[in-house]
């Protein structure tokens, strides 16, 4: 299990890479509506990069359940070694 801070640090690097900017403030309530350019393609890229960085695979039901960044953080923190 990883701490929430460790997960956010990893996600910050992923967001910076995927969106090619490092000024996105990650918050638990962050959604695609809050980030310019966050479309379905970026969503897939975020999921793939998160799986790679944290060495895990999400089920389709897990991905469907991600309503905001907090949902993703919780799953990654619980499953990451």
C-alpha distances in whole Angstrom, upper triangle without the diagonal:
4,7,9,12,10,10,13,15,14,15,18,19,19,21,24,24,25,27,28,28,26,27,25,23,20,20,18,22,22,24,26,29,28,28,31,31,28,30,28,29,26,24,24,23,20,19,20,19,15,15,16,14,11,12,12,15,16,18,21,21,17,19,22,20,19,22,20,18,16,15,14,11,10,10,8,6,5,6,5,5
4,6,8,6,7,10,11,11,12,15,16,16,19,21,21,22,24,26,25,23,24,22,20,17,17,16,20,20,22,24,27,26,25,29,29,26,28,27,27,24,22,23,22,19,18,19,17,14,14,15,13,10,12,13,16,16,19,22,22,18,19,22,20,18,21,19,16,14,15,13,10,10,10,8,5,7,8,6,7
4,5,5,6,9,10,11,12,14,16,17,18,20,22,23,24,25,24,22,22,20,18,15,15,14,18,19,21,24,26,24,24,28,28,26,28,28,28,25,23,24,23,20,19,21,19,15,17,18,15,13,16,16,19,19,22,24,23,19,20,23,21,19,20,18,15,13,14,13,9,10,11,9,6,9,11,9,10
4,5,5,6,9,10,10,12,14,15,16,18,20,21,22,23,22,19,19,17,15,12,11,10,14,15,18,20,23,21,21,25,25,23,25,25,26,23,21,22,21,17,17,19,18,14,16,18,15,13,16,16,18,18,21,23,22,18,19,21,18,16,17,15,11,10,11,11,7,8,10,9,6,9,12,11,13
4,5,5,6,9,10,10,13,14,15,16,19,20,21,22,20,17,17,16,13,11,11,12,15,16,19,21,23,21,21,24,25,23,26,26,26,23,21,23,22,18,19,20,18,15,17,18,15,14,17,18,21,20,23,25,25,21,21,24,21,19,20,17,13,12,14,13,9,11,14,11,9,13,15,13,14
4,6,5,6,9,10,11,13,14,16,17,19,20,21,20,17,18,17,15,13,14,14,18,17,20,22,24,22,22,25,25,23,25,26,25,22,21,22,20,17,17,18,16,13,15,15,12,11,14,15,18,19,22,24,24,20,20,23,22,19,21,18,14,13,15,13,10,12,13,10,8,12,13,10,11
4,5,5,6,9,10,11,12,14,15,16,18,19,19,16,17,15,14,11,12,12,15,15,17,19,21,20,19,22,23,20,22,22,22,19,17,18,17,14,14,15,13,10,12,13,10,9,12,13,15,15,19,20,21,17,17,20,18,15,17,14,11,11,12,9,6,9,10,7,6,10,11,9,11
4,5,5,6,9,10,10,12,14,15,16,17,16,13,14,12,10,7,9,9,13,12,15,16,19,17,16,20,20,18,21,21,21,18,17,18,17,13,14,16,14,11,14,15,12,12,15,16,18,17,21,22,22,18,18,20,19,15,16,13,9,10,12,10,7,10,12,10,9,13,14,12,15
4,5,5,7,9,10,11,13,15,16,16,15,12,13,12,11,9,12,13,16,15,17,19,21,19,18,21,21,19,22,23,22,19,18,20,17,14,16,17,14,12,15,15,11,12,15,17,19,19,23,24,25,21,20,23,22,19,20,17,13,13,16,13,11,14,15,12,12,15,16,13,15
4,5,5,6,9,10,11,12,14,15,15,13,15,13,13,11,13,14,17,16,17,18,21,19,18,20,20,18,21,21,20,17,16,17,15,12,13,13,10,8,11,11,7,8,12,14,16,16,20,22,23,19,18,21,20,17,19,16,13,14,15,12,10,13,14,10,11,14,14,11,13
4,5,5,6,8,10,10,12,13,13,11,13,11,11,8,11,12,14,12,14,14,18,16,14,17,17,15,17,18,17,14,13,14,12,9,10,12,9,7,11,11,9,10,13,14,15,15,19,20,20,17,16,18,18,14,16,13,9,11,13,10,9,12,13,10,11,15,15,13,16
4,5,5,6,9,10,11,11,10,8,9,8,8,7,10,12,15,12,14,15,17,15,13,16,16,15,18,19,18,15,15,16,14,11,13,15,11,10,14,14,12,13,16,18,19,19,22,23,24,20,19,21,21,17,18,15,11,13,15,13,11,15,16,14,14,18,18,16,19
4,6,5,6,9,10,10,10,8,11,10,12,11,14,16,18,16,17,17,20,18,15,17,17,16,18,19,18,14,15,16,13,11,13,13,10,10,13,12,10,12,15,17,19,19,23,24,25,22,20,23,23,19,20,18,14,16,18,15,14,17,18,15,16,19,19,16,18
4,5,5,6,8,9,10,10,12,11,12,11,14,15,17,15,15,15,18,16,14,16,15,13,15,16,14,11,12,12,9,7,10,10,7,7,11,10,8,11,14,15,16,16,20,20,22,19,17,20,20,17,18,16,13,15,16,13,13,16,16,13,15,19,18,16,18
4,5,5,6,8,8,7,9,7,10,9,12,14,15,12,12,12,15,13,10,12,12,10,13,14,13,10,10,12,10,7,11,12,9,10,13,13,12,14,17,18,18,18,21,21,22,19,17,19,19,16,17,14,11,14,16,13,13,17,17,15,17,20,20,18,21
4,6,6,5,5,5,8,8,10,11,14,17,18,15,15,15,17,15,12,13,13,12,15,17,16,12,14,15,12,10,14,14,11,12,16,15,13,16,19,20,21,21,24,24,26,23,21,23,23,20,20,17,15,18,19,17,16,20,21,18,20,23,23,21,23
4,6,5,7,8,11,11,14,14,17,19,20,17,17,16,19,17,14,14,13,13,15,16,14,11,13,14,10,9,13,12,9,11,14,13,12,15,17,19,20,20,23,23,25,23,20,23,24,20,21,19,16,19,21,17,18,21,21,18,21,24,23,21,23
4,6,8,10,12,11,14,14,17,18,19,16,15,13,16,15,12,12,10,9,11,12,10,7,9,10,7,7,10,10,8,11,14,13,13,16,18,18,18,18,21,21,23,21,18,20,21,18,19,17,15,18,19,16,17,21,20,18,21,23,22,21,23
4,5,8,10,9,12,13,16,18,18,15,14,12,14,13,9,9,8,8,11,13,11,8,11,12,10,9,13,14,12,14,17,17,16,19,21,22,22,21,24,23,25,23,19,21,22,19,19,17,15,19,20,17,18,22,22,20,23,26,25,24,26
4,7,10,10,14,15,18,21,21,18,17,15,17,16,12,12,11,12,14,16,14,11,14,16,12,12,16,16,14,16,19,18,17,20,22,24,24,24,27,26,28,26,23,25,26,22,23,20,18,22,23,20,21,25,25,22,24,28,27,25,28
4,6,7,11,12,16,19,19,16,17,15,17,14,11,11,11,12,16,18,17,13,16,18,15,14,18,18,16,17,20,20,18,21,24,25,25,25,28,28,29,27,24,26,26,22,22,20,17,20,23,20,20,24,25,23,24,27,27,25,28
4,6,8,10,14,17,18,15,17,16,18,15,12,13,14,14,18,20,19,15,17,19,16,15,18,19,16,16,20,20,17,20,23,24,25,25,28,28,29,27,24,26,26,22,22,19,16,19,21,19,18,22,23,21,22,26,26,24,26
4,6,9,12,16,16,14,15,15,16,13,10,12,14,14,18,21,20,17,18,21,18,16,20,21,18,19,22,22,20,22,25,26,27,27,30,29,30,27,25,26,26,22,22,18,16,18,21,20,19,22,24,22,23,27,27,25,28
4,6,9,13,13,10,12,12,13,9,8,10,12,12,15,18,18,14,15,18,16,14,17,19,17,16,20,21,19,20,24,24,25,24,26,26,27,24,21,23,22,19,18,14,12,15,18,16,16,19,21,19,20,24,25,23,26
4,6,10,11,9,11,13,13,10,10,13,15,14,18,20,20,17,17,20,18,15,18,20,18,17,21,22,19,20,24,24,25,24,27,27,27,23,22,23,22,18,17,13,11,13,16,15,14,18,20,18,19,22,24,22,25
4,7,8,7,10,12,13,10,10,14,15,14,17,19,19,16,15,18,17,13,15,18,16,14,18,19,17,17,21,21,22,21,23,23,23,20,18,20,19,15,14,11,8,9,13,12,10,14,16,15,15,19,20,19,22
4,5,5,9,12,13,10,12,15,17,15,18,20,21,18,16,19,19,15,17,20,18,16,20,21,19,19,23,22,23,21,23,23,23,19,18,19,17,14,13,9,7,7,11,11,10,12,15,15,15,18,20,19,23
4,6,9,12,14,12,13,17,19,16,19,19,21,18,16,19,19,15,16,20,19,16,19,21,19,18,22,21,21,19,21,21,20,17,16,17,14,11,10,7,5,4,8,9,8,9,12,13,13,15,18,18,21
4,6,10,11,9,12,16,17,15,17,18,20,18,16,19,20,16,17,21,20,18,21,23,22,21,24,23,23,20,22,21,20,17,16,16,14,11,9,5,6,6,9,11,11,12,15,16,16,18,20,21,24
4,7,8,6,8,12,14,11,14,15,17,14,13,16,17,13,15,18,18,16,19,21,20,20,23,22,22,19,21,21,20,17,15,16,14,11,9,6,5,8,10,10,11,13,15,16,17,19,21,21,24
4,5,6,7,11,12,9,11,12,14,12,10,14,15,12,14,17,17,16,19,21,20,21,23,22,21,18,20,18,18,16,14,13,13,9,7,5,6,9,10,11,13,15,16,17,18,20,22,22,26
4,5,6,8,8,5,7,9,11,9,8,12,13,11,13,16,16,16,19,21,21,21,24,22,21,19,20,18,18,17,14,14,14,11,9,8,9,13,13,13,15,17,18,18,21,23,23,24,27
4,6,7,9,7,9,12,14,12,12,15,16,15,17,20,20,19,22,24,24,25,27,26,25,22,23,21,21,20,17,16,16,14,11,10,12,15,16,16,18,20,21,22,24,26,27,27,31
4,7,9,8,11,14,16,13,13,17,17,15,17,20,20,19,22,24,23,24,27,26,25,23,25,23,23,21,19,19,18,15,13,10,11,14,16,16,17,19,21,21,23,25,26,26,30
4,6,6,9,12,13,11,11,15,14,13,16,18,17,17,21,22,21,23,25,25,24,23,24,23,24,21,19,19,19,16,14,12,12,15,17,16,17,20,21,21,23,25,26,26,29
4,6,9,12,13,11,12,16,15,14,17,19,19,19,23,24,23,25,27,27,26,25,26,25,26,24,21,21,22,18,17,15,15,19,20,19,21,24,24,24,26,29,29,28,32
4,6,9,9,8,10,13,12,12,15,17,17,18,21,22,22,24,26,26,24,23,25,23,24,23,19,20,21,18,17,16,16,20,20,19,21,24,24,23,26,29,28,28,31
4,7,8,5,7,10,10,10,12,14,14,15,18,19,20,21,23,22,21,20,21,19,20,19,16,16,17,14,14,12,13,16,17,15,18,21,21,20,23,25,25,25,28
4,5,5,6,9,10,10,12,14,15,16,18,20,21,22,24,23,21,19,20,18,19,18,15,15,17,14,14,14,15,18,18,17,19,22,21,21,24,26,26,26,29
4,5,5,6,9,10,11,12,14,15,17,19,20,21,22,21,18,16,17,15,16,16,12,12,15,13,13,14,15,18,17,16,19,21,20,20,24,25,24,25,28
4,5,5,6,9,10,11,12,14,16,17,18,20,21,20,18,17,18,16,18,18,14,15,17,15,16,16,16,20,19,17,20,22,21,21,24,26,24,24,27
4,5,5,6,9,10,10,12,14,15,16,18,19,19,17,16,18,16,19,17,13,15,17,14,15,14,14,17,17,15,17,20,19,18,22,24,23,22,25
4,5,5,6,9,10,11,12,14,15,16,18,17,15,13,15,13,15,13,10,11,13,11,12,11,11,15,14,12,15,17,16,16,19,21,20,20,23
4,5,5,6,9,10,11,12,14,15,16,15,13,12,13,12,14,13,10,12,14,12,14,14,14,17,16,13,16,18,16,16,19,21,19,19,23
4,5,5,6,8,10,11,12,14,15,15,13,13,15,15,17,16,12,15,17,14,16,16,14,18,17,14,16,19,17,16,19,21,20,19,22
4,6,5,6,9,10,10,12,14,13,13,12,15,14,16,14,11,14,15,12,14,13,11,14,14,10,12,15,14,13,16,18,17,16,19
4,6,5,6,9,10,11,12,10,9,8,11,11,13,11,8,11,13,10,13,13,11,14,13,9,12,14,12,11,15,16,15,14,18
4,5,5,6,9,10,10,10,9,9,12,12,15,13,11,14,16,14,17,16,15,17,16,13,15,17,15,13,16,18,16,15,18
4,5,5,6,8,10,10,10,12,15,16,18,15,13,17,18,15,18,17,14,17,16,13,14,17,15,12,15,18,16,14,16
4,5,5,6,8,8,9,9,13,14,16,13,11,15,15,13,16,14,12,14,13,9,10,13,11,9,12,14,12,11,14
4,6,5,5,5,5,7,11,13,15,12,11,15,16,14,17,17,15,16,15,11,12,14,11,9,12,13,11,10,12
4,6,5,7,8,11,14,16,18,16,15,19,19,18,21,20,17,19,18,14,15,17,15,12,14,16,13,11,13
4,6,8,11,13,16,18,20,17,16,20,20,18,21,19,16,17,17,13,13,16,14,10,13,15,13,10,11
4,6,9,11,15,17,18,15,15,19,19,17,20,18,15,16,15,12,11,13,11,7,9,11,9,6,8
4,7,10,14,16,18,16,16,19,20,18,22,21,18,19,18,14,14,15,13,10,12,13,10,8,8
4,7,10,13,15,12,13,16,16,16,19,19,17,17,16,12,13,14,10,8,11,11,8,7,9
4,7,10,12,10,10,14,14,14,18,18,17,18,15,12,14,14,11,10,13,13,10,10,13
4,6,8,6,6,10,11,11,15,15,15,15,12,10,12,13,9,9,13,12,10,11,14
4,5,5,6,9,10,11,15,17,17,17,14,12,15,15,11,12,16,14,12,15,17
4,5,5,6,9,10,13,16,16,17,14,13,16,16,13,15,18,17,16,18,21
4,5,5,6,9,12,15,16,16,12,12,16,15,12,14,17,16,15,18,21
4,5,5,7,10,12,13,13,9,9,12,11,8,11,14,13,12,14,18
4,5,5,9,11,11,13,9,8,12,12,10,11,15,15,14,16,19
4,6,8,11,13,14,10,11,14,14,12,15,18,17,17,19,23
4,6,9,11,11,8,9,12,11,10,13,15,15,15,18,21
4,6,7,8,5,6,9,10,9,11,14,14,15,17,20
4,7,8,6,8,11,12,12,14,16,17,18,20,23
4,5,6,7,9,10,12,13,15,16,18,19,22
4,5,5,6,9,10,11,12,14,16,16,20
4,5,5,6,9,10,10,12,14,15,19
4,5,5,6,9,10,11,13,14,18
4,5,5,6,8,10,11,12,15
4,6,5,6,8,10,10,14
4,6,5,6,9,10,13
4,6,5,6,8,12
4,5,5,6,9
4,6,6,9
4,6,9
4,6
4
